[in-house]
Amino acid sequence: MASRHLARRTGAIVVLLLVASVALALFLAHHYRLGVPQTLVTVLVGGGAPAGLYLAWATYRDSRSDAGGGENLSLTAVADQLARLVGKQWEDEAKVRHLDEPSPLPVSWIAAGSSMADAWDVLVTLATSGHGWPAPPPSGTWAVSPDGLAGSGRDLLNVLERVPTGRLVVLGEPGAGKTMLMVGLILDVLADRASGDPVPVLVSLASWNPEKQDLLNWMASQLIIDYPALSAPASPGEGESTWIDALLAAGLIFPILDGLDEIPEIIRAQAITKINGALRPGRRLVVACRTEQYREAIDIGANVHAAAVVKLCPLDPKSVSAYLSAVGGPGTVRRWAPVLATLGTQSPVGQALTSPLMVGLARIIYSPKPGELAGKLRDPKELCDLADQAAVESHLFDAFIPAAYDTDPIRRWTAEQAESWLIFLAHHLRYDTKSPDYEWWELKRALSPFKKVNRDETKFRDEIDLLYVRPGLRPWTHFKEADPGPSSGIRFGVAEAVTTAWKTFLYSISGTIAPLLILTITDVAGSAMGNRHDLPEDLLNEGGFYIVFYLALFALVALWTGLQSVPSNLALAASPTGVLARDRRAALTAWLAFALGFGLIAEALTFLKFVHGSTWVWVTAGSAFGFVFGVMVSSAKMAWPLYILCRGLLTLRHNLPWSLMRFLDDAHHRGVLRQVGAIYQFRHIKLQDRLATRATGRRSLVQPGSPPL
């Protein structure tokens, strides 16, 4: 709230300065009887300068305050601030995902079996006598065998504490509730956390390329996007350059790694090796993965070392029955009766409703919603008429989006519009970025050209899979190229600018002297041929022009180099809209700085009579050139300019709405998307895959009516 109030105050002051300075410029123009061109220049340059200067100073001020006095903070204080932010973030997400319901679906688990994990006595021996491990807890704290790890609901933290090494792998089938279990674990760890303890953070492994990055460096880059304040310089005594590096080095980050199965099979074993290499004695770790993919890694000798392994169980029929009957009046049980009778059987609907994902979708689709007329309620009995489990799951996925948008009182978007846009996003994630993570700064990949492929979905998927195993292709063909991420705002770094000035001084001198030498040679040659030239006057006029121009241009280059990312306040929650707003502010500030800078250069050159012609023409041209130049150069440091261009083009093609971030935020609150820091994901990867098989307004690589994935 404080930062929002400060932003409003800054905006109000900028507007006030702009209005006041424009009024003063108009008064002076009237008083001195300036013509229309001169008046325009006075208003554009003189009127906007005070507001621009204040905006630049406010940006620098915010960069100092946002750092929160980082040089005076201790590592423990930074960890505690991060813990409060992570807790607030996941508390909000838990509300959106309805994890705080009075009677949620109880997810249970058992030990995965001896073939999936290291022997229990190996874990005990390592934790009691291994080098670097802390002193063992009181007797009876650890489980005596893997069988003591079985549990359900909110027992996962207790299970983790019963593992001697504090390392756990959670396995489960698609839709079994792994991610929701990780979110609950984070909240439970934070509730029991003491000051200075490690901070649990959830990261998705889908975008990690273990061929090029080790685990800790990749985590640092991901967490800086979510929490930009962690990129601020650490205190001198910490021994690390930034706070995130210091936190990772001190073991104050408790990694909870989700989606190990999203890493291509050919490099999944290498990813596990990198995870093992990043672990230090006594550091806790939790990894979530699909059962089959983890078993495949074990078959080739790769497993998370010194970790216990548990496996999620199918839902209990009684729990499912109670959950589906909990919403609605007395007629709810009667409506659900045909479906409830199939629970626990081998019927298609009975098999489908064994995972939290499918049960949750069924309740959303068929339970009455506020304001919904009874005659419009869908009858869950239709699930009993479907041929097999895959048909039931496909039916639930297809009915989910219309159900989520069916009772919108504001009617911002129709269900048909929302479904079309979400289908496009699913295509974008699957075929453009090949990742379940929607990062707004990667939207430009949605404009890549597509070739029309006349083949069915199965053949296309086979060809996609060949990208990971085809001889001669490197495994990282799955991953996108490393592009600059979003900026956190800008500040002026004096040290960076001075360094640039020193390194480029010779280039600047050469750029100034070269025209003077050419001018001297020309005049000497002309004098030898009988032409009379006043060399000192030429040097003064034309040489002075080059001196002023090159030094001013050099100053702008140094200014741009000095513009660095601003670490955001650690009290600000990580969100896609917040990251977008910071990047937008940085881009707009850069545009204004370059427009004013080039406008002032042009005004100086005309004032010193180095160029001839109308002042207002040169200043207008210089400002326009500076603005365009700022747009072009800022695209290298900020992601917002290119995002705006791509969003506009995709909107004109009716692929996405103009208010894209508002639409995504709304979809998040409806439960269609989930938020992990600065990224969005579909509610489940299977929902994304199902939508990706359907036709979209863009030329599709798949055929309509494709079978479910």
N, C-alpha and C positions, 0 to 999 in steps of 0.2 A: 504493500500500500504506500509506503514511504517513497519508493522509487517511482510509482505511478504518479504520486503527487508532485514529485520533483520534475517528472517529464511534462506534466501539465503546466507547471510554473515556467519551465524553460520555453515551452511553446507559446505561452501567453506573452512572455517578455520579447521573444523573437517577433511576434506579430505586432506588438506595441512599438518596438524599435523600427520595424519596417514601415508602419503607418506614419510614425512621427518623422522619420528621415525622408520619406517620400513627400510629406507635406512641406517640410523645410526646403527640399530641393525645388518643389514647385514654386514656393514663395520667392526663393532666390532667383529662379528663372524669370518670374514675373517682374521682380524688382529691377533686374539688370536688362530686361527686355531681350531675353535670348530668343532665338528663333526656334522653330519646331525641332530641327535636328539636335541643336544644342540642349534643348529642354529634355529630349528623349534620353540623350547620353547622361545628363545630370541625374535624371530619375533612376535610370537603370544602374549606373555605377555608384553615384553618390547615395542614392536612396537605399540600395541593397547592401552597401558595404557595412554599415553598423550592425545590421541583423546578421550578416554573414560572419563578421568578426566575433560577435557574441556567440553565435552557434559554434564556431570553432573553439572559442574559449570554454564554452559549456561542455563540449565534448571532451576537452582536456581535463576539465574539472571532474567530470563524471568518471574519467579513467582513473583519476587519483582516488576518488572516494569509493569507486567500485572495487578497487583493489583492497579496500577495507583496512588500509594501513598494514598491508601484507608483510612489510619488513619488520613489524613489531609483533606479529602473530607467532604463536608457537605451533608446532606440528599437531599437538593435541587439540588446540583450539580450532585449527582448520578441519581436522577430522570430525570434531563435534559439530561444527557448522555444516559439514557435508552430510552428517548423519541426520540432522534435523531436516535438511532439504530432501534427502532421499525418503525419509519417513513421510513428509508431507506429500511428495509426489506419488508414492504408492498407496497412501491412504485415499487420496482422490481417485486413483485408478481402481482400488478395491471397491469403492462405491459404484463406479461405472460398471464394473464387472459383477456387481451384486454378491461380492464375497462376504459382505457383512449381513447377509440375510439371517433371520432367526433360526432357520432350519435348512442350511445349505446341503448339497449333496455330499455325503461323507466318502471321501476317497480313501481307500485302504491299500496297504502294500505288505509284501512279505519279502524275505530274503530271496535273492535271485538264484541261489544255488552255488555250489563250490566251483563249478566250471566257469563261472562268470567273474570271479574275484580272486585275489590272493588269499592264501590260507589265513585263518583267523589268528593262529599263533604267530604268523609273520608280522601281522599288524601290532600285536601286543609286544613282541620282542623289539620291534623298531621303536615304538613309543616309549618303552621303558629303558632301553639301553642304547638307542641310537644317538649319535653325536648331534648336538644342537637341539634336541627335543626338550621341552620343559619337564619339570618334575611331575610324575604321575599324580592324578587326583586321589582322593581317599578311596579305600577299597570299596568295591560295590558300585562305583560310578559307571564303569564300563560293563557292557554286556559280556557274558561268558562265552557266547557263540553267536554266529549270525542269526540264529533263530530268535534271539532277543531283540532284533531290529524290527519285527513286525509291528504295525501300528495303523492308525487311521486319523483323519481329520487334522487337528493341530498338533499331533504328536511328532512331527518331523524334526523339530528342534531338539526334542528330548532324544530322538533316535540318533541325531547327529552327535550329541554329547555322549552317547553310549558307544560311539566308534572310537577306538583308542587313538587313531591318527587324525580324527576330525575330518576325514575325507569321505565323500559319499557320491555314488553314481545312482541316479534315479532313472529307471527304464520304464517304458510304457508304450502301448500301441497308440497310433494316431487318435487324438481326441480323448485320451485317457485322463487328461487333467494335469499334465506335467508342469506347464507354464503357470497355471493357477496355483499349484502347490508351491512353486518357487516364490510367487508373490506373497503368499501367506507366510512362507519361511522368512522372507525379508522383514515383514512387519513384526513377527515374533522375535527375531534376533534383535531388532531395534528396540523393542519393548524391554528386553532384558539387558540391553547394552549399558555398560558403565563408561564414564568419561575416559577417553583414550583408547577404548577397545577398537578393533577393526570395524570398518563400515561395510555392510553387505551391499554389493551392487550387482544388478542383473544385466548381463550383456548377451546379445544374440551373436552366435558364432557364424551366422550365415555369410557375412562379408569378410571373414578372416581368411587371408591367404598365407598359410604357414610356410609356403615356399619362399616368401619374400619378407615376412615379419615374424619376430618372435612374439610370444603371447603378451608380455608386459608392455612392449612398445605399442602393439596394436590396441591393447586396452587403454593405454594413455591417450592415443589419438581419438578413440571413441568417447572416452569420458570427457575430454576437453570440449567436444561438440555439445554434449549434454550440460556440462558445467564449466563454461569458459573461464571462470575465475581461477580454476586449477592450473591454468597456463601462466599465471602471474609468477614473477620471480620469487623463489623461496627465500627465507631468512638466510643470512650468510652462514650461520652455523649448521645448517641442515646438510650441507655437502652435496646437494642436488640443485639443478638449475631452476626447476619449477616445482610447484607444490604437488602436482600429480606424481612427478618422479620421486619426490621425497616420500609421499604416502606409500607408493608401491615398494620403494626400497626398504621402508621401515615395517612393511607387513601390515599396514593399517587399512588395506583394502581386502575385503573378504569376497573373492570372486565367485559368483553364481553364474555358471556358463550354460546357456540354454541353446538347444538346436545343434548339438554335435552331429546329428544325422544330416543336417543341411550342407555340410562340407562334402564335396564329391568323394566317392569311395576311393578313388585312386590316391588321394592324398589325406584321407582320414587318419590312416595310421601315423603319418608324419605329424598331423595335428596333435594326436595323442602324445607322441614323443615330445613335441614342443611343450605341451602342457606339463608333462612330467619334469622336463628340464627347468621349467619356471618355478616349480614348487620348492620351497625351502622347509627345513624341519620345523614342525609345529604350526605351519600355516594351514588353515582350513580351506576346503574347496568342495563345491557341489557342482556336478555336471548332470545335465538332463539329455537323454538320447532315446531314440526309438530302439526297441529290443533287438530287432533283426539286424539293424545297422551296427549295433555294438557287438553283437555276436560275430558278425563278419570280421570286425576288427580283431577280435580275440583269436579268431581262427588263423590269422596271419601274425600272431604274437604281439599285438598291441592292446594294452589295457592301461587304465589309469592306475599307477602304482600306489600301493598301500591304501587303497580305497575299498570300503565296503560297497556292496551293490544290492539295491532293493528293486523290486518290480511291482508296478501298480496292478491291482486286481480289477476285474470287471465289477460293475456296480451290483450291489445286492438288490434283488427284485423288490423286497419290502421297502427299501430306501427310495427306489425309483417310484413306486406306487404312492408313497407319502409325498414325495416332491411334486409329482404331477397333480395330485389332488389338493395341494395346499392353496391354490389360487382359484378364487371363484366362490359361488354360493353352494347351497345344498345340492344343486344339480350337477356339480362338477364331477363327482364320482360316477354318476350315471352316464355322463357323456364319455368319460374315459373308460368305462367298463369293458368294452370289447378289446381295447389295447391292454388294459391291466391284466386281462385274462391270459394274454400271451407271454407276459414277463416270466423269465426263467425257462422258457421252452426254446425249441430249435426253429420256431417259425421266423420268417424274415423280419418282422417287426420286433419280435422278442430278441433276436440277435443284434439288431441295430441299436436298441435301447439299452445297451450295456455300458456305454461310454458317456461321461458327463457332457461332451459336445453335443451328441445327438439328443440326449434327454433335454438339455437346455434349449435347443432349437425347437423341439416338439412343444415345450411349454410356451415358448414365445409365440409360436404360430397358432396354437389351438386354444390358449387360455384367453378369457375375455379381457379386453383392455378398457380403460376408463373412457366412457362415452360411446363405446361400440354397441350397436344394436344387436339384440339377441338373434335376429333373423339373419344377420350377416356372418355369424360365427361359423368357422369351418368345422366340420365334423371329423374328429380324430379317427373315426372308424375307417376312413378312406385309406389309412396306413395299412390296414389288415388285408386290403385287396391287392397289394403290390406283390410282384412275383418273387423277388429275392432281396437279400440284405442291401445289395448295391442299389437297387431301385428305390428302396426306402430312404437310403441316405441321399441319393440324388434328388428325390422328391422334397426332402426337408431343406436341402440347400437351395433349391429353386424357389421354394415358398417363403424362405426366410426374409429376403430383401423386401418383397411386397408387404409382408407382415410388419416389418420394422418401420415402414413408411406409411402404413395404411391409415393410421389414426393421428396424423399430424394436424393439430388444430390451426396452425398458421398457414399451412400449405405452401411453404417456401419452395419445395420441390415435390413433384409428383413421384409416385413409386416407379413409373416408367422411366422418368428422367434419371432418378438416382440409380436405378439398375443399369441403365445404359452407361453412365459415367463410371460406375464401379466395375463393370465388365471391361471397359477400356483400361482402367487402372490395373486390373488383374492381368490383362495382356501385357501391359507395360512392365510389370514386375517379373512376369514369367519369361518374356521373350527379349526385353530390352536390357534390364538390369540383372536378370537371372538371380534374383534375391527376393526374399519375402519382406524386406525392409523398404518402405516408401520413404525416400529422402527427397524433399522438395527440390534440393539443389541438383538432383540427377534427372529432373523432368526433361531436360534437353535430349535425353536418350530416346524419348518417345517419338522424336521427329526423325529418327534414323530411317532410311529407305527400306521398304520391305519388298521382297520378291514374291510373286504369286506362286504358290506351291500347290499343285493338285495332287495331294496325297491325304490319306486319312490320318487321324490323330495318332494312332498307334505307330505308324511308320515314322511320323515326325518325331515322336518321343524317342524312338530307337536311334534316330540320327542325332538328336540332342545328346543322348547318352554316349554316342561314339566320340563326342568331343572330349570326353574324359579318358578314353582308352585307346583312341586311334593312334597307331605308331607315328612318331614324328611330331605330334602335338604336345606341347607342354601342359601340365595339369592346370596351370593358372589361366587357361583359356576360359574357364568358368567365371573368372573374376573380372570386374570392370577395371579400366585403367585408373590409376591414382590421380584424381582430379582435386583441385583445391576445394576444400570444404567451405562452409559458410563463415563469414567474418563475424566477430563479436562486437563490432563497432571499431572506431579508429581513434588513435591518439597520436600526438607528435612526439617521437622519440628523439631527443637531442643527440644522444650518443650515436644512434644509427645515422642521423643526418650528418654529423661531423665525420663519421667513418666514411660515408659516401663522398663527402666533399674532399677528403684527403685522397681517396683512391682515384677519383675522377678529375682531379685538378689538372693533370697534364692534358687530358682529353679536352677539357674546357679551354685551356690555353691554346692548344693546337687549333681548336675551332675558331678562336679569335685571331690568332696570328696568321693563319693561312690566307684569309681574304686580304689582310694587310700586305702580305708578301706579293700576292697576285696584283694588287693595286699598285704597289711600288714598281714592280717589273714592268707593268703596262705603262706607267707614267715615264719611266726612264727610257723605255723603247720608243715611246711617242716623242720624247724630247730629242732623241738621237735622230729621229726622222724629220725634225723641224717643227713638230707641233709644240705649242707652248702650253704648259700645264703648271698649275700652282700646286706642287706636291704637298706642302704642309697643309694647305686648305683642304685638299682632297682627303688627306689622311684624317684631318679633324672631322670632316663631315661624314665621309663614307666609313672610315675606320671607327669613328665614334659610334656610328650606327651598329656595326658588328659587335663592338665591345658591349654596348648596352643590351643588345638583343641576346647575345650568347650568355652573358652573365645572368641576365634575368631568366633565360631559359634554364640555365644551370641551377639557379636557385629553385625553380619549380621542380626540377628533377630531384634535388636534395630534399625538397619538401615532400614529394611523393614517397621517396625512400624512407623518410622519417615517419610516414604514416604507418602505424603498426596496429595490430588487433588489440582491442581493449578487453581486458579480463572483466567479465560481468560480475555483478555482486553475487556472492555465494548464497545470499538469501533468496535469490530469484529462482523460481521453479523452472526446471528444464521442460520445454515444450516446443513443438514445431513452430507455432506462431511466434513464440518469444525469440527463437533463433532467427526466424525470417525478419522480425522487426529490427533486431540489432544489425543484421546485414543490410537491410534497406536504409537505415539511418547512416551507416558508414558510407554507402554508395552515394546517397544524396549529398552528404557533407563533402565528399571528394568532388562531385560534379560542381558544386558551388565554389569550392576552392579554386579549381582550375578555370572556371569561367571568369571569376573575379581576377585571378592572376594574369591570364592572358589579356583581359580587358585593360588592366593597369599597365601591362607592357606596351600595348598599343598606344595608350594615352601618353606614356612617358616618351615614346619615340616621336609622336606628333608634337608634344610640348617642346622637346629639344630640337625640333625641326630636322630630325634625321629622315623622316618620310614626309612627303608632301601630299596634300589633299585634305579632305574634310575630316575633322577629328571624329565626328560621330560615326562616319562610315568605318574608319579604322577600328574604333573601340567596339562597335557592334560586331564587326567581322572577327576581331580578336576574341571577344567574349563567346561568340558562337563557336569559333574554332576550339577555344578552351573547353567549352561544354562538351562538344563532340569528342575531343581528345580525352577528357575525363571519363566519359562513358566507355570509350574503348579501353583505356588503361585500367579502369576500375574493374572491368570484367575479369582481369587476371587475379584480382585480390578479393573480389566480392562475387557472390553467386546470384544475387538478386537481379541485376540487369538482364542476364541471359534467361533467368527464370521468368521474368515478366514477358520477354519476347516470346518464349515458348508457350507460356500459358495463353497469351493473346492469340497466337496462331492456332492452338488446339481448341480454343473457344470458338474461333471463326469456323473451324471445321466441325463444330458441335460435338467434339469428343469430351470436353470437360466444361464445367460451369465457370463463369468469370470469377465468382467469389469462391475459388477453389479451397482455400484454407478454411473458410467458414463452413463449406460443405463437408470437408473432412472432419472438422471438429464436431459437427452435428452428427456425422456417421459414427464417430467415436462414442458420443453420448448415447446413441441408439444401440450400441453394442455390436455394430457391424465391424468396426475397426477397434483395435487396441493400440494404446500408446506406450512406447518404451523410450523414455527420454525425448529426444528430438525427432524420432521417427514414428511412423504409423505402420501397423501391420494389420492384415485382415484378421478377423476373429480367430480363424484357424487356417493353416496352410491348405487344408482340404477344401475350404470354402473358396480360397483364391484359385486353386486348381480347377474347381468346378466352373467358376465364372470364366476362367481363361479358355475353356473349351467352347464357349458360346460365341455367337456372332457379335461383332461390334461394328460401329460406324466406320472404323478404319479397315482397310483391307486386311483380312484375317489370314493367318497361316493355318488355321484349322477349319474343318468343315462343321457347319451347324449340325446339332444332334449327335455330337461325338459321345462315346460311352464315358461313364464316370471314371475318374482316376483312382 
